[in-house]
Amino acid sequence: MSQTRLEEIKRYFHVSPLDLPKVLPCGRQLWHGKVDLLLTQLREASKKYRTPQSNITIDEAMIRFMGRSVDICKMPSKPIEIGYKFHCLADHGYVWDFWPQSGTKDGYDPLPPTAIQPTPGRLTPTGAMCLHLAKQLPYQAMAFNLDTDNYYTTLDLLSNSCSIGIGGCGTTRKDRTGYPATLKVPDNTQTKIEYHFITGVVNRGVATILWFDNTPVSLMTTIHSLVG
């Protein structure tokens, strides 16, 4: 079989039945509709064959794709710069659950009705997606700490996850909603502050910490206190 023939077959290959609905109520077509059943099986198998440890993370993962698609994402600073994007709930390299994202303006797949929906100015679509992934954990029987980077970490995400018993910790950005105004210092403040100086503010059970390394570093946490 020639490569051209194989690519023609692959182009029209479906794992899911052709009669499954591929369009959401909002009118957007799911880019992964051809393999939805396979994705569902992967989710179920991942949760079945491993119990996650206490420290777990959410991070981005890219599947390389160089073809034409409105749903691909471009991330020039990542090892895989262009492709399909997933947000993964992972434990030591093991992907326990995941959520797709489109490169279109609609972004994430809609959350199920049982999930906490994003609210303007508070819990963002990213935060709502992270909280939905975290709630897939067996958090009612085990203790978990969710570690995130500054793309995900917000006051509302950590406050909501803490309210259901899931701890959280991660770097954050000073332009995030809920970031304390008293900790918003210019980057050039480093030259005027003692090296490794630490300060912080607690709001809604979330400690926001400002640490002066080579540059100011901001953190949010519900599993550490301001007093060492």
Residue frames relative to the residue before (quaternion, step in Angstrom):
aa qw qx qy qz dx dy dz
M 1.0000 0.0000 0.0000 0.0000 0.00 0.00 0.00
S 0.4016 -0.7271 0.5034 0.2381 3.57 -0.82 0.94
Q 0.6407 -0.5233 0.3928 0.4016 3.56 -1.26 0.38
T 0.6311 0.5408 -0.3347 0.4440 3.58 1.01 -0.81
R 0.6602 0.5027 -0.3072 0.4658 3.58 0.95 -0.88
L 0.6415 0.5244 -0.3214 0.4585 3.59 0.98 -0.85
E 0.6717 0.4925 -0.2999 0.4652 3.59 0.92 -0.85
E 0.6146 0.5353 -0.3503 0.4616 3.60 1.09 -0.60
I 0.6550 0.4921 -0.3063 0.4847 3.57 0.99 -0.84
K 0.6591 0.5224 -0.3077 0.4450 3.58 0.91 -0.92
R 0.6083 0.5876 -0.3467 0.4057 3.56 1.05 -0.77
Y 0.7789 0.3136 -0.1509 0.5218 3.57 1.02 -0.83
F 0.4222 0.7144 -0.4595 0.3164 3.57 1.25 0.29
H 0.0648 -0.7912 0.6081 -0.0003 3.58 -0.84 1.03
V 0.2774 -0.7171 0.6117 0.1862 3.55 -1.10 0.78
S 0.7132 0.3939 -0.2282 0.5331 3.55 1.07 -0.78
P 0.5965 -0.5653 0.4199 0.3850 3.64 -1.12 0.55
L 0.5602 -0.6405 0.4167 0.3199 3.55 -1.02 0.79
D 0.6872 0.5023 -0.2908 0.4369 3.60 1.13 -0.57
L 0.4544 0.6629 -0.4785 0.3538 3.60 1.23 0.09
P 0.5187 -0.6400 0.4510 0.3434 3.62 -0.98 0.73
K 0.1678 -0.8010 0.5707 0.0676 3.56 -0.81 1.04
V 0.6779 0.4573 -0.2802 0.5028 3.57 1.30 -0.07
L 0.4058 -0.7175 0.5209 0.2217 3.55 -0.89 1.00
P 0.6753 -0.4892 0.3470 0.4292 3.62 -1.20 0.32
C 0.6520 0.5135 -0.3199 0.4570 3.58 1.14 -0.58
G 0.5948 -0.5998 0.3501 0.4048 3.59 1.28 -0.13
R 0.5705 0.6030 -0.3838 0.4044 3.60 1.25 -0.16
Q 0.3618 -0.7305 0.5430 0.2017 3.55 -0.98 0.89
L 0.4179 -0.6988 0.5224 0.2531 3.58 -0.95 0.90
W 0.4024 -0.7402 0.4852 0.2341 3.58 -0.69 1.07
H 0.7214 0.4067 -0.2387 0.5072 3.60 1.20 -0.50
G 0.2667 0.8167 -0.4806 0.1756 3.58 1.23 0.38
K 0.6283 0.5647 -0.3404 0.4129 3.60 1.05 -0.72
V 0.7914 0.2745 -0.1276 0.5310 3.60 1.12 -0.61
D 0.2524 0.8111 -0.5008 0.1664 3.60 1.18 0.40
L 0.6581 0.5043 -0.3244 0.4554 3.60 0.89 -0.83
L 0.6352 0.5191 -0.3259 0.4699 3.58 1.05 -0.74
L 0.6437 0.5135 -0.3224 0.4670 3.59 0.97 -0.81
T 0.6354 0.5268 -0.3247 0.4618 3.58 1.00 -0.80
Q 0.6626 0.4971 -0.3029 0.4713 3.58 0.96 -0.85
L 0.6277 0.5298 -0.3343 0.4621 3.59 1.03 -0.74
R 0.6314 0.5289 -0.3263 0.4638 3.58 0.99 -0.83
E 0.6961 0.4828 -0.2781 0.4527 3.55 0.79 -1.04
A 0.6694 0.4919 -0.3061 0.4650 3.59 0.95 -0.82
S 0.6337 0.5434 -0.3342 0.4374 3.59 0.97 -0.81
K 0.6901 0.4653 -0.2710 0.4835 3.57 1.00 -0.84
K 0.6517 0.5499 -0.3114 0.4194 3.58 1.09 -0.69
Y 0.7911 0.3957 -0.1740 0.4329 3.56 0.84 -1.00
R 0.7864 0.1936 -0.1504 0.5670 3.61 1.18 0.07
T 0.2472 -0.7237 0.6256 0.1541 3.53 -1.08 0.82
P 0.3948 -0.7522 0.4651 0.2490 3.62 -0.52 1.06
Q 0.4783 -0.6437 0.5150 0.3028 3.54 -1.23 0.54
S 0.7463 -0.4524 0.2574 0.4149 3.56 -1.29 0.22
N 0.7492 0.3397 -0.2040 0.5307 3.59 0.94 -0.85
I 0.0736 0.8003 -0.5813 0.1276 3.54 -0.55 1.22
T 0.2129 -0.8076 0.5430 0.0869 3.57 -1.09 0.60
I 0.2450 -0.7005 0.6388 0.2031 3.52 -1.39 0.28
D 0.1396 0.7869 -0.5874 0.1274 3.55 -0.80 1.01
E 0.5797 -0.5977 0.4372 0.3399 3.53 -1.31 0.34
A 0.0401 -0.7620 0.6453 0.0371 3.55 -1.24 0.58
M 0.1942 -0.7884 0.5779 0.0827 3.54 -1.01 0.87
I 0.2029 -0.7232 0.6467 0.1325 3.54 -1.14 0.78
R 0.4239 -0.7485 0.4460 0.2473 3.55 -0.43 1.24
F 0.1457 0.7532 -0.6306 0.1177 3.55 -0.98 0.95
M 0.1604 -0.8276 0.5360 0.0457 3.56 -0.61 1.16
G 0.5197 0.6568 -0.4099 0.3612 3.59 1.27 0.03
R 0.6382 -0.5198 0.4032 0.3999 3.53 -1.32 -0.20
S 0.2777 0.7289 -0.5890 0.2113 3.55 -0.83 1.01
V 0.4323 -0.6955 0.5072 0.2688 3.58 -0.97 0.84
D 0.6634 0.5448 -0.2950 0.4197 3.59 1.23 -0.37
I 0.5250 0.6305 -0.4365 0.3692 3.62 1.17 -0.10
C 0.3041 -0.7306 0.5861 0.1738 3.55 -1.26 0.55
K 0.2403 -0.7563 0.5920 0.1406 3.55 -1.16 0.63
M 0.0411 0.7858 -0.6109 0.0872 3.56 -0.74 1.13
P 0.2212 -0.8482 0.4654 0.1223 3.60 0.28 1.26
S 0.6936 0.4905 -0.2851 0.4440 3.61 1.09 -0.59
K 0.6192 0.5629 -0.3358 0.4324 3.61 1.28 -0.10
P 0.6479 -0.5165 0.3781 0.4129 3.63 -1.20 0.41
I 0.7235 0.2294 -0.1658 0.6297 3.58 1.12 -0.72
E 0.2534 -0.8449 0.4575 0.1122 3.55 -0.21 1.27
I 0.8088 0.1062 -0.0298 0.5776 3.56 1.11 -0.60
G 0.4167 0.6948 -0.5078 0.2928 3.57 -0.95 0.85
Y 0.6671 -0.4523 0.3867 0.4482 3.53 -1.29 -0.41
K 0.2717 -0.8078 0.5152 0.0902 3.54 -0.90 1.00
F 0.0441 -0.7644 0.6432 0.0096 3.52 -1.10 0.90
H 0.2706 -0.7019 0.6270 0.2024 3.54 -1.27 0.50
C 0.1512 -0.8483 0.5074 0.0041 3.53 -0.50 1.27
L 0.2703 -0.6945 0.6455 0.1672 3.52 -1.11 0.86
A 0.0463 0.8603 -0.4940 0.1172 3.56 -0.17 1.30
D 0.1584 -0.7620 0.6244 0.0655 3.52 -1.28 0.63
H 0.8246 -0.1871 0.0780 0.5282 3.58 -0.37 1.30
G 0.7732 -0.3624 0.1770 0.4894 3.58 0.85 0.99
Y 0.6215 0.5170 -0.3438 0.4778 3.59 1.26 -0.16
V 0.2947 -0.7601 0.5556 0.1633 3.59 -0.66 1.11
W 0.2044 -0.8192 0.5308 0.0735 3.55 -0.45 1.28
D 0.7677 -0.0834 0.0547 0.6330 3.56 1.16 -0.62
F 0.0982 -0.8033 0.5866 0.0310 3.60 -1.20 0.36
W 0.1532 -0.7728 0.6100 0.0849 3.53 -1.29 0.39
P 0.3882 -0.7508 0.4833 0.2283 3.63 -0.69 1.06
Q 0.1016 -0.7599 0.6361 0.0871 3.51 -1.32 0.44
S 0.3016 -0.7378 0.5798 0.1687 3.53 -1.02 0.86
G 0.4891 -0.6625 0.4837 0.2964 3.54 -1.17 0.55
T 0.5092 0.6352 -0.4266 0.3940 3.58 1.27 0.03
K 0.7001 -0.4704 0.3296 0.4241 3.56 -1.30 0.14
D 0.6024 0.5737 -0.3614 0.4212 3.61 1.18 -0.46
G 0.2884 -0.8260 0.4525 0.1726 3.58 1.24 -0.43
Y 0.8676 -0.0272 0.0420 0.4948 3.53 -0.86 -1.07
D 0.5688 -0.5321 0.4897 0.3917 3.51 -1.29 0.38
P 0.5648 -0.5986 0.4293 0.3719 3.63 -1.03 0.65
L 0.4404 -0.6854 0.5150 0.2664 3.55 -1.04 0.79
P 0.5757 -0.5792 0.4299 0.3852 3.62 -1.12 0.49
P 0.6592 -0.5386 0.3458 0.3948 3.61 -1.15 0.53
T 0.6488 0.5360 -0.3257 0.4309 3.60 1.12 -0.59
A 0.5860 0.5854 -0.3728 0.4183 3.61 1.22 -0.31
I 0.5358 -0.5785 0.4938 0.3666 3.56 -1.28 0.41
Q 0.3032 -0.7858 0.5145 0.1607 3.57 -0.59 1.13
P 0.5709 -0.5989 0.4264 0.3655 3.61 -1.11 0.58
T 0.1815 -0.7655 0.6091 0.1002 3.53 -1.14 0.68
P 0.5490 -0.6418 0.4124 0.3415 3.62 -0.81 0.93
G 0.8324 0.1932 -0.1648 0.4925 3.55 -0.87 1.01
R 0.7321 0.3509 -0.2315 0.5361 3.59 1.23 -0.15
L 0.8176 0.0068 0.0257 0.5752 3.58 -0.36 -1.18
T 0.2969 -0.7878 0.5200 0.1441 3.57 -0.46 1.24
P 0.6714 -0.4562 0.3644 0.4563 3.63 -1.23 0.13
T 0.6289 0.5213 -0.3353 0.4694 3.60 1.06 -0.71
G 0.6708 0.4967 -0.2939 0.4657 3.58 0.92 -0.90
A 0.6485 0.5125 -0.3171 0.4650 3.59 0.98 -0.83
M 0.6373 0.5172 -0.3220 0.4719 3.58 1.04 -0.77
C 0.6536 0.5084 -0.3124 0.4655 3.62 0.94 -0.88
L 0.6636 0.5022 -0.3078 0.4613 3.58 0.93 -0.88
H 0.6242 0.5291 -0.3360 0.4663 3.59 1.04 -0.74
L 0.6513 0.4979 -0.3178 0.4763 3.61 0.94 -0.83
A 0.6575 0.5198 -0.3147 0.4455 3.59 0.93 -0.89
K 0.6739 0.5071 -0.2997 0.4460 3.58 1.04 -0.74
Q 0.5435 0.5883 -0.4136 0.4330 3.59 1.26 -0.03
L 0.5493 0.6119 -0.3904 0.4140 3.59 1.26 -0.34
P 0.4967 -0.6325 0.4891 0.3378 3.61 -1.18 0.44
Y 0.0585 0.8705 -0.4850 0.0602 3.56 0.88 1.07
Q 0.6022 0.5660 -0.3701 0.4244 3.61 1.18 -0.32
A 0.7406 0.3605 -0.2109 0.5264 3.57 1.25 -0.37
M 0.7798 0.2305 -0.1186 0.5699 3.60 1.21 -0.41
A 0.4431 -0.6680 0.5290 0.2787 3.56 -1.28 0.40
F 0.0302 -0.8071 0.5894 -0.0177 3.56 -0.94 0.95
N 0.1567 -0.7336 0.6528 0.1057 3.51 -1.29 0.64
L 0.2285 -0.7885 0.5631 0.0946 3.55 -0.75 1.10
D 0.1340 -0.7952 0.5902 0.0373 3.58 -0.65 1.17
T 0.0138 0.8106 -0.5821 0.0629 3.58 -0.80 1.04
D 0.4126 -0.6652 0.5429 0.3042 3.55 -1.28 0.24
N 0.7473 -0.4576 0.2510 0.4112 3.57 -1.29 0.10
Y 0.5071 0.6209 -0.4382 0.4066 3.61 1.24 -0.04
Y 0.7753 0.3651 -0.1625 0.4891 3.58 1.04 -0.79
T 0.6653 0.5839 -0.3166 0.3409 3.59 0.91 -0.94
T 0.1512 0.7566 -0.6239 0.1241 3.56 -0.78 1.11
L 0.6574 -0.5051 0.3860 0.4045 3.55 -1.29 0.37
D 0.6890 0.4930 -0.2941 0.4425 3.60 0.88 -0.91
L 0.6283 0.5257 -0.3459 0.4574 3.60 1.01 -0.72
L 0.7062 0.4543 -0.2768 0.4672 3.59 0.80 -0.97
S 0.6372 0.5270 -0.3321 0.4539 3.58 1.03 -0.75
N 0.6800 0.4797 -0.2874 0.4742 3.59 0.94 -0.85
S 0.6642 0.4880 -0.3148 0.4708 3.61 0.94 -0.78
C 0.6280 0.5300 -0.3329 0.4625 3.59 1.08 -0.71
S 0.6383 0.5566 -0.3312 0.4161 3.59 1.04 -0.74
I 0.7222 0.3653 -0.2486 0.5322 3.61 1.21 -0.37
G 0.6513 -0.5757 0.2963 0.3956 3.57 1.26 0.33
I 0.5729 0.5494 -0.4002 0.4580 3.60 1.22 0.34
G 0.3412 -0.7498 0.5341 0.1899 3.57 -0.69 1.11
G 0.1134 -0.8037 0.5816 0.0548 3.55 -1.23 0.40
C 0.0585 0.7795 -0.6208 0.0589 3.54 -1.16 0.66
G 0.3208 0.7551 -0.5380 0.1936 3.58 -1.00 0.76
T 0.5797 -0.5429 0.4642 0.3921 3.51 -1.29 0.31
T 0.1056 -0.7998 0.5894 0.0417 3.57 -1.14 0.56
R 0.4463 -0.6704 0.5255 0.2743 3.54 -1.33 0.09
K 0.5200 -0.6806 0.4216 0.2977 3.56 -0.98 0.79
D 0.6377 0.5069 -0.3460 0.4654 3.62 1.25 -0.11
R 0.4335 0.7010 -0.4594 0.3310 3.61 1.28 0.18
T 0.5481 -0.5902 0.4758 0.3535 3.56 -1.16 0.65
G 0.7782 0.3031 -0.2413 0.4942 3.58 -0.83 0.99
Y 0.4947 0.6348 -0.4517 0.3851 3.59 1.23 -0.08
P 0.4989 -0.6937 0.4204 0.3051 3.63 -0.70 1.02
A 0.4869 -0.6829 0.4652 0.2829 3.57 -0.86 0.98
T 0.6324 0.5615 -0.3349 0.4155 3.61 1.07 -0.69
L 0.6993 0.4493 -0.2698 0.4862 3.60 1.22 -0.37
K 0.5290 0.6251 -0.4165 0.3948 3.58 1.25 0.00
V 0.0974 0.8034 -0.5721 0.1335 3.55 -0.07 1.34
P 0.5648 -0.5887 0.4429 0.3718 3.61 -1.12 0.57
D 0.6084 -0.5820 0.3979 0.3645 3.57 -1.13 0.62
N 0.6723 0.5086 -0.3091 0.4403 3.60 1.05 -0.67
T 0.4267 0.7039 -0.4617 0.3305 3.60 1.29 0.10
Q 0.4886 0.7011 -0.4143 0.3134 3.58 1.21 -0.52
T 0.6764 0.5152 -0.3033 0.4302 3.59 0.96 -0.83
K 0.7127 0.4412 -0.2460 0.4867 3.58 1.23 -0.36
I 0.6877 0.4562 -0.2614 0.5006 3.60 1.28 -0.18
E 0.5791 -0.5939 0.4377 0.3468 3.54 -1.13 0.72
Y 0.5434 -0.6322 0.4524 0.3169 3.57 -1.01 0.90
H 0.8377 0.1174 -0.1560 0.5100 3.58 -0.95 1.03
F 0.3089 0.7304 -0.5330 0.2950 3.58 1.15 0.60
I 0.1124 -0.7999 0.5890 0.0260 3.60 -0.96 0.91
T 0.0815 0.7604 -0.6424 0.0503 3.54 -1.08 0.82
G 0.0071 -0.8315 0.5550 -0.0208 3.56 -1.20 0.29
V 0.2362 -0.7361 0.6209 0.1300 3.52 -1.40 0.24
V 0.2333 -0.7583 0.5921 0.1413 3.58 -1.08 0.76
N 0.0788 0.7827 -0.6104 0.0929 3.57 -0.85 1.01
R 0.8476 -0.0204 -0.0325 0.5293 3.59 -0.82 1.08
G 0.7158 -0.4700 0.2486 0.4527 3.55 1.01 0.82
V 0.6360 0.4960 -0.3216 0.4960 3.58 1.31 0.06
A 0.2506 -0.7645 0.5782 0.1356 3.57 -0.78 1.03
T 0.1418 -0.7568 0.6337 0.0740 3.55 -0.84 1.05
I 0.1071 -0.8240 0.5563 -0.0103 3.56 -0.59 1.19
L 0.1443 -0.7609 0.6284 0.0730 3.54 -1.01 0.90
W 0.0393 -0.8091 0.5846 -0.0448 3.56 -0.61 1.20
F 0.2744 -0.7822 0.5418 0.1391 3.56 -0.79 1.01
D 0.0015 -0.7612 0.6462 -0.0544 3.52 -0.40 1.30
N 0.7840 -0.1560 0.1445 0.5833 3.64 -0.78 -0.87
T 0.7453 0.0552 -0.0625 0.6615 3.55 1.29 -0.53
P 0.6208 -0.5338 0.3894 0.4220 3.63 -1.14 0.36
V 0.1254 -0.7838 0.6071 0.0372 3.58 -0.94 0.97
S 0.1708 -0.7996 0.5712 0.0725 3.59 -0.78 1.03
L 0.0457 -0.7893 0.6121 -0.0134 3.56 -1.00 0.92
M 0.1245 -0.7405 0.6491 0.1213 3.53 -1.32 0.42
T 0.0781 0.8152 -0.5665 0.0917 3.57 -0.92 0.84
T 0.1871 -0.7495 0.6204 0.1356 3.52 -1.27 0.54
I 0.6657 0.4968 -0.2968 0.4710 3.58 1.30 0.09
H 0.6985 0.3528 -0.2664 0.5627 3.58 1.29 0.18
S 0.3325 -0.7223 0.5681 0.2123 3.55 -1.24 0.50
L 0.5893 -0.5819 0.4254 0.3649 3.58 -1.24 0.33
V 0.6830 0.4330 -0.2714 0.5219 3.59 1.24 -0.41
G 0.2772 -0.7944 0.5208 0.1447 3.59 -0.54 1.15
